[in-house]
Amino acid sequence: MRIKIRHETHYVLEQAARRAMQYLRLTPRNDRNQRVGNWSISGPEKLTQWLDGFGNVVHFASEHTDHNDLKIVVEGEVETKETNGVLPLDDGLPPGMFMRPTPLIKCDEVLGAFSDELKGIIEKDGELSFLHALMAALADEVTYESGQSTVACSATEVFERKKGVCQDFAHLFIAGCHRQNIPTRYVSGYITNGAGDPASHAWAESYVSGLGWVSFDPANRQCATESYVRLAVAYDYATAAPIIGVRTGGQGEQMNVNVQVDQVQVQS
């Protein structure tokens, strides 16, 4: 599937900022499952690109002049393949590194007990069956609802409220998998359709021995399809966030985000 993406983030300040610095994880990954073409980033006066420790493309953006508004626009096309949610067995990252606990994906006894109710499936039918069961159980237990959480909410907080959005479902799934010692990581990206905002999205990938990384999207109760575009992988939202930044000065910020994700019809 060929997917066209335009992601615009516009900051407006009542009082001018003197400088701003941002880390941008807004360039999709090139791998055997997706190929990136004609991708561009515009906005800040200076951009420096590198790969982070997870293999994500990161840009350091800096603005050193006084400004009341700042606009970042990324756009391009990505061609994806249908792989039933399975990624290459070896992507250069040791699976064990994705057992690291963070405050956002810490598993308490309540969430742990929820995961433990399903662990018998591992011995009976294997890890893959457990992962599908956990995805379905979370989709049944937690309601997708905007405005009930923030990006700073942990998996345990969301599980207590039983309401959240895509990054919350991903955090819950990661925590439940870690409880059973299954390496699992956070994925940020885009989707052409699905729960909530049909554009920016988040899901998880678990490592299954002998198979590879398998994607699970509990917010939509499905594995990733060719409708998904991967931006970044990391431990959690905080380490995979599309934009993180600081500025000197500036008051009264208003941020507007517009994301368009469309399938491109290819003429035969």
C-alpha positions in Angstrom: 0.0 0.0 0.0 1.2 3.5 -0.8 0.4 6.0 1.9 0.7 9.8 1.7 1.4 11.7 5.0 1.4 15.3 5.9 1.9 16.2 9.6 1.9 19.9 10.6 2.6 21.2 14.1 2.1 24.9 14.7 3.1 26.7 17.9 1.7 30.2 18.6 3.0 32.2 21.5 1.5 35.3 23.1 5.0 36.4 24.2 7.9 35.8 21.9 10.5 33.1 22.7 14.2 33.9 22.3 15.2 30.4 21.2 13.8 26.9 20.9 15.3 23.5 20.6 13.4 20.3 19.7 14.0 16.6 19.0 11.9 15.4 16.1 11.1 11.7 15.6 9.1 12.4 12.5 10.8 10.4 9.8 9.5 6.8 9.2 11.9 3.9 9.4 13.2 2.3 6.2 13.1 -1.5 6.5 12.0 -4.6 4.6 8.3 -3.9 5.5 8.2 -0.2 4.5 10.0 2.0 2.1 10.1 5.8 2.5 10.1 8.1 -0.5 10.2 11.9 -1.0 10.2 12.7 2.7 10.8 16.2 3.8 10.9 18.3 7.0 10.6 22.1 7.0 10.2 24.8 9.6 13.1 25.5 12.0 16.1 27.4 10.7 18.6 24.6 11.5 18.1 20.8 11.3 20.7 18.1 12.2 20.0 14.4 11.5 21.2 11.2 13.2 20.2 7.8 14.3 19.4 7.3 18.0 20.2 4.1 20.0 17.0 2.5 18.8 17.8 3.1 15.1 15.2 5.8 14.8 15.8 8.8 12.5 16.0 11.9 14.8 16.4 15.5 13.8 17.6 18.2 16.2 15.8 21.4 15.3 16.9 24.8 16.6 15.5 28.3 16.3 17.8 31.1 17.6 15.8 34.2 16.7 12.9 35.8 18.5 9.7 34.2 17.4 6.0 34.2 18.2 5.2 31.2 16.1 6.9 28.1 14.9 5.7 25.6 12.4 7.0 22.2 11.7 5.8 20.4 8.6 6.7 16.8 7.5 5.4 15.2 4.4 6.0 12.4 2.0 5.0 8.9 1.0 5.6 5.4 2.4 5.1 2.1 0.6 4.1 -0.6 3.0 3.8 -4.4 2.8 1.3 -6.8 4.3 3.1 -9.1 6.7 0.4 -10.1 9.1 2.1 -7.9 11.7 5.4 -9.8 11.7 8.7 -7.9 11.4 12.2 -9.3 10.6 13.6 -11.7 13.1 16.7 -9.6 13.6 16.6 -5.8 13.3 19.9 -5.3 15.1 18.4 -4.6 18.5 18.7 -7.3 21.2 15.2 -8.2 22.4 16.3 -8.2 26.0 16.8 -4.5 26.0 13.0 -4.1 25.8 12.5 -5.7 29.2 13.6 -2.5 30.8 11.0 -1.0 33.2 10.1 2.7 33.1 7.7 4.7 35.1 5.2 4.7 32.3 5.2 0.9 31.8 5.7 -0.3 35.4 3.4 -3.3 36.3 1.9 -3.2 39.7 0.2 -6.1 41.4 -3.3 -5.3 40.1 -2.2 -5.1 36.5 0.1 -8.0 37.1 -2.7 -10.2 38.4 -4.7 -9.3 35.2 -1.8 -10.6 33.1 -1.3 -13.6 35.3 -4.9 -14.7 34.7 -3.8 -15.5 31.1 -0.3 -16.9 31.6 -1.6 -20.5 31.5 -2.0 -20.0 27.8 1.7 -19.7 27.4 2.4 -23.2 28.6 -0.6 -24.6 26.8 -0.5 -22.8 23.4 2.6 -20.7 23.4 3.6 -17.1 23.7 1.9 -16.0 20.5 -1.5 -17.2 21.7 -1.0 -15.4 25.0 -0.2 -12.1 23.2 -3.4 -12.3 21.2 -5.4 -13.1 24.4 -3.8 -10.2 26.3 -4.6 -7.8 23.4 -8.3 -9.0 23.4 -8.6 -8.8 27.2 -7.3 -5.3 27.3 -9.6 -4.2 24.6 -12.5 -5.6 26.6 -11.3 -4.2 29.9 -10.4 -0.7 28.9 -12.5 1.8 27.0 -11.0 4.0 24.3 -11.9 7.6 25.4 -10.0 10.8 24.7 -9.5 13.4 27.5 -9.2 10.8 30.3 -5.4 10.7 30.4 -2.3 12.5 29.4 1.0 11.4 28.0 2.4 11.4 31.5 -0.1 8.8 32.8 1.4 5.4 33.7 -0.1 2.0 32.7 -1.1 1.5 36.3 -3.0 4.8 36.5 -4.8 4.1 33.2 -5.7 0.5 34.3 -7.3 2.0 37.4 -9.4 4.4 35.4 -10.2 1.8 32.7 -10.1 4.6 30.1 -7.4 5.9 27.7 -6.1 6.4 24.2 -3.7 4.6 21.9 -0.5 5.2 23.9 -2.2 4.1 27.1 -3.3 0.8 25.5 0.3 0.3 24.2 1.7 1.0 27.7 -0.8 -1.5 29.3 0.1 -4.2 26.8 3.9 -3.7 27.3 3.4 -3.9 31.1 1.3 -7.1 30.8 3.9 -8.7 28.6 6.8 -7.7 30.8 5.0 -9.5 33.7 5.4 -12.7 31.7 9.0 -11.9 30.7 8.2 -11.2 27.1 10.3 -8.4 25.5 7.9 -5.8 24.2 8.4 -2.3 22.9 6.5 0.9 22.1 5.8 2.0 18.5 4.8 5.4 17.3 3.5 6.0 13.8 0.5 6.6 11.6 -2.6 4.6 10.6 -5.0 5.2 7.7 -8.0 4.1 9.8 -8.7 3.0 13.4 -9.8 4.0 16.8 -9.8 7.7 17.7 -7.7 9.9 15.5 -7.3 8.0 12.2 -3.8 9.4 11.7 -1.2 9.6 14.5 -1.1 6.3 16.4 0.8 4.1 18.8 0.9 0.3 19.4 3.4 -2.3 20.6 5.6 -5.1 19.3 6.5 -8.3 21.2 9.4 -10.6 20.5 8.4 -14.2 19.8 11.3 -16.7 19.7 11.7 -18.2 16.2 9.2 -15.8 14.6 10.5 -12.2 15.3 8.8 -9.0 16.4 5.0 -9.2 16.2 2.9 -6.0 16.3 -0.2 -5.8 18.5 -2.6 -2.9 18.6 -5.0 -3.4 21.5 -6.7 0.0 20.8 -8.0 -1.6 17.6 -7.9 -5.2 18.7 -5.7 -6.3 15.8 -2.1 -6.8 14.6 -0.7 -4.1 12.4 -1.5 -4.3 8.7 -0.2 -2.5 5.7 -2.3 0.5 6.8 0.3 1.2 9.5 3.4 3.3 9.1 6.1 2.9 11.8 7.9 6.1 12.9 9.9 5.1 16.0 10.4 2.3 18.4 11.5 2.7 22.0 10.6 1.8 25.6 7.5 3.9 26.0 5.9 7.2 24.8 8.6 9.3 26.6 11.4 7.7 24.6 9.5 7.6 21.3 7.6 10.9 21.4 7.4 12.6 17.9 8.4 16.0 19.3 10.2 16.9 22.5 11.5 20.4 23.1 12.5 23.3 25.3 12.5 27.0 24.7 13.9 30.2 26.3 11.2 32.7 27.1 7.8 32.6 25.5 4.4 32.6 27.3 0.9 31.6 26.4 1.5 28.7 24.1 -1.1 27.3 21.8 -0.3 24.2 19.8 -2.3 23.1 16.7 -1.7 19.8 15.1 -3.0 18.7 11.7 -2.3 15.2 10.4 -3.4 13.8 7.1 -2.9 10.2 6.2 -4.3 8.9 2.9 -3.9 5.8 0.8 -2.6 6.7 -2.7 -4.6 5.0 -5.4 -2.1 3.4 -7.8 -3.2 3.2 -11.4 -2.5 0.0 -13.2 
